[in-house]
Amino acid sequence: MSDTVAILGAGAWGSALAAHLGRASSTTTIRLWARDAMQAGVIESSRENSRYLPDVKLPPSVSVLSDLHGAVDGASLVVVATPVGALVDLVERLRAKVDAPLIWAGKGFVAADDAGGVALAHQRIAPLWRSQVGVISGPSFAEEVARGLPTAVSVAATERTLAENVARRLRGETFRAYVSDDLIGIEVGGAIKNVLAIAAGASDGLGFGNNARAALITRGLAETGRLSIALGGRRETLMGLAGLGDLVLTCTGDLSRNRRVGLALAAGKRLDAITAGLGHVAEGIAAARAAHTLASSLDVEMPICAAVYCVLYENLSPRRAVEALLAREPGPEFQ
């Protein structure tokens, strides 16, 4: 079988991964799948995704197509680079015909039949897929990856051999990839950091300053750890790239879509108008609802995530949400 990687999703992240993998290996064929045939044709002919990554040229080893089954046919690895909300649908469409391992790069939760209807992606996908599955996570803005700027991520999978193989593929001159054996912790960190980035954006938008943002990041990391432990993950994983690293990036970086949502909420904009103007999916919006459901079903205290949920879905003003958080009685720091 030829060494072919199928990347499903020609948004910013999928295009960035295609550009990076094309540069990293001269022997691997990359197939980048775009849902829209016209978009696929434009990217293929121009050799760049001008909508999401202007001026980033795709290497010759990357082909762009809109035929989903043609993209995955004979692939040695399938990478789903869509928002996590599209992951289950793609798996359902492909699972009867694809034997290759599956990795995804989206961050968030998926629908399930238990735990209040919410699950981590691997909990839902692993029983459906015929091969190993896993996730790429960590502080990695697509634009910077596409431009070859230094980046480091974590890779975790249901079998360590897959995580090692994917990490090996990803490594390049400016790209570091580390292997983790805590799939739960990696996924929890990637999902919750987007919710916390909305809170950080709102705090910044309200003018609460650097001290408040640092406190929010630190206490947000603590509640992420509590959820990870309740789901079977390890707290120390959240000290790594997919936890603290991604959290700091998403809460402070100007390229963060979720932080921009928080900034816009603080400015008094309506959520529907905010999402319409983004041009991308901000995964923290759906993740806030899922985290609220999980925290309630598992009896895990997550006050910052709860505040974000109330702002997004119960019309609580960002200022009132912060006031409510400040009014809470502090307990022991490490608990």
N, C-alpha and C positions, 0 to 999 in steps of 0.2 A: 504494500500500500504506500502510495506517495505521502510525503509529509505535507499535509494541507491543513491549515487552521481556518475554520469558518467562524467569522465574527458576525453575530446577528445584531443588527442595529447600527445604522449609519448616522447617529447623532454625534455629538462632540466626543463622547468617550469611546464609542466604537471606532470612529475615524482616527482618533488619537492612538488607540491600541493598534489599529491596522498600520498606521505610519510607523509606529515604534517597532512592531514585530517585523515589518518589512525591512527596516534598517538593521535590526539586530541579527537577522539570518539571511544569508544569500542562497540557502537551499530550501527554504520553506515557501510554499505558495499560500498567499492569503486571499481568502474570498470574503469580501465585505458585503453583507446583505442589507439592502434598503427596501423598506416596505413599499415605497412609492416608485413605480417604474420610471417615471420622468426624472425623479431625483437621482435614481441610480444611473441613468443615462448621462445626466449632466455631470455628475461626479466622475464617472468613468472617462468621459471625453475631455473634461477640463483638468483631471488629475488632482482636484482639490475639492473639499467640502466648503464652498464659499459661504454658506449660511452659518455654519458653526465654527469652522477653523479656516478663515481666509488666509491665503498666502502660505499654507502648509501643503506642500506637494506630496502626493502619495508615491511611494517607490514603485518601480515597474512590476515587482512581484505581487502587487495588490490588484485584484480585479474586483469590480463592483457590479453586482447583479441584483435583480429583484425576484428571481425564482428561488423561493426558500428551499425547496427540496434539492434544487441544483446546487445551492450553496453548501449544503451539508453532505452531499453525496461523496462518499469515499474519504471524508475528512478524518484526520487522526485526533482532532480536538475541536470541540464546539465551545465557543465563548459567547455568552449572551450579554450584550452591552446595552440592552434596553433598560428603562426604569424597571424596578423590581415588580411593579404591578402587571407587567406584560409577561413575566417569566413563566407562570403556570400555563398560560394559553399556548406559548411556544412549545413547552414541554409536551402538552397534550397533543399538539399537532405533529410532533416529531418522534415521540417515544417508540412507536411501533416500527420505525424504519431506520433508526440510528443506533449504532452500537458504540460509538466513540464516547469517551469521557466528556463530561459537561462541566463548564465553569461559568459563573456569572459574576458580573461586576457591579450590579445594582445593589443598593443598600436600603433595607427596610423590612417589612413583614409581609406575609402573604396570608390569604384566607385559609382557614382550616375548619375541621368539623368539631374540634374540641377547644379547650382553653379559651372559651368565649369567642371562638371563630377566628383566632389569630395564631399564626405559627411563624417560626423562623423558616427561611426558604428551604434549607436542607431537610428540615423535618417533613416538609410536604413533597419535595422533589425526589429525595433519595429513594423512597419506596416505588416511585413511578418510573425512574430511569434505569436502563438495563446495564449501565456501567457506573463507574465512580463519579461522584459529583463534588464540587467544591466552590470556593469563593476567593476573589481577589479583593482586598480591602486595604485602606490606609490613606494617608494624606497625599492626594494625587489629583490636582486640578487637570482636567483634560488638556487645556490649552498649553500648560507647561510641559506635560508629557509629549505632546505633539511637536513642540519646539525643541525637544531634546534637553530640557533643563533638568538638573539633578532631582531625582525622585526615589523614594523608598516605600515599598508596600509589603504587606503580609499575604501569604497564601495558605489556606487551610482546606482540607478535603476529607472525605469519608475514608480514604486510604492515603497514607503518607506518600506512597510512590507517586500518586497523581500530583500532590502538592509540590513534591520535589521536581517533577517533570515540568510543571507550569512555571515554577520559580526559575528553573534553568532557562526556559524559553524567554522569560521576561528580562533576564539580566542582560545589561548592555553597558556601554561606557559610562553612561550617566544614570543608569537605572539599577537600583538594588532591589532584590526580592528575597524575603525571608520566609521560612516555613514555620507554621504554627500547628500544633496538634490540638488546639482548643477551638474547634469549629463554632461552638456555641458562643464563646466569648468574642470571637472575631465578628460574628454576625450581629450580636447585640451592640457592640461598640459602633459598628457602621450604621446601624439603624437609629440609635438614640442620639448620636452626635448631631444629626440633622434637626432633631427636635430642639436640642439645646442651642443650636445656631440661630434658630428663630428667636429664642429668648435673648441671646446675646445681641442680635440685631435690634430688637426692641429696646433693650437697655441702652445701647449706644444711641439709638434714635431719640430716646428721651433725655439724653444728656447726662446719664448717671455716672459716666467716667470710667477710667481704667480700673480702679479698685473694684468697682461693682462687677465689671466684666471678668476680672480674675477670680473673684469669689464665685461667680456663677459657673465658670468653667470647672473650678475645683469641686464645688458641691454637686454640680451636674455629673462629674465623673464618679462621685461617691454613689449617687443613685443609680447610675449605669451599672456599677459594680454589684449593687444589691440585686438588680434584676438578673444580671448574668448568673450570680450564684443561685438564685431561685430556680433558674432554668437548667442548671447543671454545669455552668461554665466556671471559670476561675477568675478571681478578682485581679490577679497579677497580669493577666492578658491585657486588661484595660490600661496598664502602664505602658503598653507598647504602641506600635504604629497605628494599628486599627482602633485603638482606644484614645489615649492622650494625644498622639500625633495627629490623628484625623480630627479630633475635637478642637484642638488649638487652631488648626488650619481653617476649619469651617466656621469657627466662631470669630475669626479675626481677618480672614482673607477677603479682599474686595471682589474676588471672582465667585464667592459663595452665593449660590442662589437662595439658600435657606436664610442666610444672614440678611439678604436683601428683602426677603419677605418680612422679617422682623422690623427692619428699618421702615418699610412702607406701612406696616401696621401702626408703628409709633407715630407716623405722620398722619394717621387718621384715615388711610385708604381702606376701601372695602376689599375683602379677600378675593372676590370674583374678579375685581379689576386688577388686583395684584397678579393673580395667576395668568390672566389674559395678556398682561404686558411682559411677562418673563421670557416667553419664547422657548422655555425649557420646563421640565418637570422639577418642582421642588419637593423632594421625597419626604421632607420633614412634615409636610401637611398631613399626608395619610398616616405617617408613622406616629404622629401625636395621638391620633385616635386609637391606633393599635396598641400603643404603649399604655394608654389609659385603660384599655380593656384588659391587657395582660396584668398590669399592676393591681387592678381591682380583683381579678380572679386569683392571683397569687398572694394577695395581701402584702404587697411590697410598697413601701413608702417612697413616692417619687414626686415631691412637691413642685419642682420646677417644670417637669413634664406635664403635671396636672394643670399648672398655671397656663402653659402654652395651649393645652387642650381647651381650657375655658375661654381663652382669648379667641381661638380659631372657631370654636363650635358653640359657645354659649354667650357670645357677645360681651364678654368681660373686657373692659378697656385695658390696654397694656399697663397703664399707670396704676390702676386698681390692682392688677395682678401682682405687680412689684410690691405695692403696699401690703398686700396680703402675705407675701413671702417674708417681708421684713417684720411683720407682726408675729410670725411664728416663734414659739419659745425654743431657743437653741438647745439641743441635747449634746451628748458626747460627740466629739468630732469624728472619731474612728469607730463607727458602729453601723 
